[in-house]
Amino acid sequence: TVADVLHGAKVSRETFYQQFDSKLACFLAAFDAAGELLLAGLAPVVADWADDGATGPVDRVERVERFDRVMGAYLDQIADQSAVTRMFLVEVYAAGPDAIARRAALQARIVEGLVDLLALAPHQRFAAELVVSATSAMVTPLLVAGDTDALRALRTPLVDALDRLLTA
């Protein structure tokens, strides 16, 4: 409820409504901030390849290495910032169509980033979409259960799955 938000944020109702038109507007702002936090946490890993000056095609081994490092960083963030990540993996569905559309847009940004990072050809884009969607579906119940060890243990099978998808 708005009252719960007011209590948690230690702000008055007047201050809340000066910032947000509704509880949904507040949720969407928090969702956007959580998404940016996630992407910012992945940026240093992605920047490693952007800064190395290498050009030319990316081979399968390098793709798998890149994905492995990014997936490790992603799963660590999910495990270490469970309250924030719970928002965009779990609570978003209760917030309605506008929130779900924001989630889809964030997921599309992640797919685009993965396509770029792995230098995927257009026909390989679907593999990135599958991996991003499957990862989300697999981490969500583990996040809800608070099983951070199982979250981190997804890294190897997800990396192996991407490798198989790209070589199929």
C-alpha positions as CSV (number, residue, x, y, z in Angstrom):
1,T,0.0,0.0,0.0
2,V,1.0,3.6,-0.3
3,A,1.0,3.7,3.5
4,D,3.7,0.9,3.5
5,V,5.8,2.9,1.0
6,L,5.5,6.0,3.1
7,H,6.5,4.1,6.2
8,G,9.5,2.4,4.5
9,A,10.7,5.6,2.8
10,K,10.0,7.7,5.9
11,V,8.2,10.4,3.9
12,S,4.9,12.1,4.2
13,R,1.9,11.4,2.0
14,E,2.3,14.9,0.7
15,T,6.0,14.3,-0.3
16,F,5.1,11.1,-1.9
17,Y,2.4,12.6,-4.1
18,Q,4.7,15.5,-5.0
19,Q,7.0,12.9,-6.6
20,F,4.5,10.4,-7.9
21,D,1.0,10.4,-9.3
22,S,0.3,7.0,-8.0
23,K,1.7,3.8,-6.4
24,L,2.1,2.5,-9.9
25,A,4.2,5.5,-10.9
26,C,6.4,5.0,-7.9
27,F,6.8,1.3,-8.7
28,L,7.7,2.0,-12.3
29,A,10.3,4.6,-11.2
30,A,11.8,2.0,-8.8
31,F,11.6,-0.7,-11.5
32,D,13.5,1.6,-13.9
33,A,16.1,2.3,-11.3
34,A,16.5,-1.4,-10.5
35,G,17.0,-2.1,-14.2
36,E,19.6,0.6,-14.6
37,L,21.4,-0.8,-11.5
38,L,21.5,-4.3,-13.0
39,L,22.9,-2.9,-16.3
40,A,25.4,-0.8,-14.5
41,G,26.6,-3.8,-12.6
42,L,27.2,-5.7,-15.9
43,A,28.9,-2.7,-17.6
44,P,32.4,-3.3,-16.2
45,V,32.4,-6.9,-17.4
46,V,31.2,-5.8,-20.8
47,A,33.7,-2.9,-20.9
48,D,36.6,-5.4,-20.6
49,W,36.0,-6.4,-24.2
50,A,35.2,-2.9,-25.5
51,D,38.5,-1.6,-24.1
52,D,40.8,-4.4,-25.4
53,G,40.9,-2.9,-28.8
54,A,40.3,-6.2,-30.5
55,T,38.5,-6.1,-33.8
56,G,37.3,-8.8,-36.2
57,P,35.1,-11.8,-35.8
58,V,34.5,-13.3,-32.5
59,D,35.0,-17.1,-32.4
60,R,32.9,-19.6,-30.5
61,V,35.4,-20.0,-27.7
62,E,35.6,-16.2,-27.1
63,R,31.8,-16.0,-27.2
64,V,31.4,-18.6,-24.6
65,E,34.1,-17.0,-22.4
66,R,32.4,-13.6,-22.7
67,F,29.0,-15.1,-21.9
68,D,30.5,-17.0,-18.9
69,R,31.8,-13.9,-17.4
70,V,28.7,-11.8,-18.0
71,M,26.5,-14.7,-16.7
72,G,28.6,-14.9,-13.5
73,A,28.3,-11.2,-12.9
74,Y,24.5,-11.3,-13.5
75,L,23.9,-14.3,-11.2
76,D,26.1,-12.7,-8.5
77,Q,24.0,-9.5,-8.7
78,I,20.8,-11.5,-8.5
79,A,22.1,-13.3,-5.4
80,D,23.7,-10.2,-3.8
81,Q,20.9,-7.7,-4.5
82,S,17.9,-10.0,-4.1
83,A,15.5,-7.3,-2.8
84,V,16.2,-5.1,-5.8
85,T,16.2,-7.9,-8.4
86,R,13.0,-9.4,-6.9
87,M,11.3,-6.3,-8.2
88,F,11.9,-6.9,-11.8
89,L,11.7,-10.7,-11.7
90,V,8.7,-11.3,-9.4
91,E,6.8,-8.2,-8.3
92,V,6.5,-6.7,-11.7
93,Y,3.8,-9.2,-12.7
94,A,1.5,-7.9,-9.9
95,A,1.9,-4.3,-11.0
96,G,-0.1,-4.7,-14.3
97,P,0.4,-4.3,-18.0
98,D,2.5,-1.1,-17.9
99,A,5.0,-2.7,-15.6
100,I,5.1,-5.9,-17.7
101,A,5.7,-3.8,-20.8
102,R,8.7,-2.1,-19.0
103,R,10.0,-5.6,-18.1
104,A,9.7,-6.7,-21.7
105,A,11.6,-3.5,-22.8
106,L,14.4,-4.2,-20.2
107,Q,14.6,-7.8,-21.4
108,A,14.9,-6.6,-25.0
109,R,17.8,-4.3,-23.9
110,I,19.5,-7.2,-22.3
111,V,19.0,-9.3,-25.5
112,E,20.5,-6.5,-27.6
113,G,23.4,-6.2,-25.3
114,L,24.1,-9.9,-25.5
115,V,23.8,-9.9,-29.3
116,D,26.4,-7.1,-29.4
117,L,28.7,-8.6,-26.7
118,L,28.8,-11.9,-28.5
119,A,28.9,-10.4,-32.0
120,L,26.0,-12.6,-33.0
121,A,24.8,-12.9,-36.6
122,P,21.2,-12.0,-37.2
123,H,20.2,-15.7,-37.4
124,Q,21.7,-16.2,-34.0
125,R,19.6,-13.6,-32.2
126,F,16.9,-16.1,-31.3
127,A,19.5,-18.0,-29.3
128,A,20.1,-14.8,-27.2
129,E,16.4,-14.4,-26.7
130,L,16.0,-18.0,-25.6
131,V,18.9,-17.7,-23.2
132,V,17.7,-14.5,-21.6
133,S,14.1,-15.8,-21.3
134,A,15.2,-19.1,-19.9
135,T,17.6,-17.5,-17.5
136,S,14.8,-15.3,-16.1
137,A,12.5,-18.2,-15.7
138,M,15.1,-20.3,-14.0
139,V,16.4,-17.7,-11.6
140,T,13.0,-16.4,-10.4
141,P,11.9,-19.4,-8.3
142,L,15.5,-19.6,-6.8
143,L,15.3,-15.9,-6.0
144,V,12.0,-16.3,-4.3
145,A,13.3,-19.3,-2.3
146,G,16.4,-17.3,-1.3
147,D,18.7,-20.1,-2.6
148,T,21.7,-18.1,-3.6
149,D,23.9,-21.2,-4.0
150,A,21.5,-22.6,-6.5
151,L,21.4,-19.3,-8.3
152,R,25.1,-19.2,-8.8
153,A,25.2,-22.9,-9.7
154,L,23.1,-22.1,-12.8
155,R,26.1,-20.5,-14.4
156,T,27.7,-23.6,-15.9
157,P,24.6,-25.2,-17.3
158,L,23.5,-21.8,-18.8
159,V,26.9,-21.3,-20.4
160,D,26.8,-24.8,-21.8
161,A,23.3,-24.3,-23.2
162,L,24.4,-21.1,-25.0
163,D,27.4,-22.9,-26.4
164,R,25.2,-25.7,-27.8
165,L,22.7,-23.2,-29.2
166,L,25.4,-21.3,-31.0
167,T,26.9,-24.5,-32.5
168,A,23.6,-26.0,-33.6
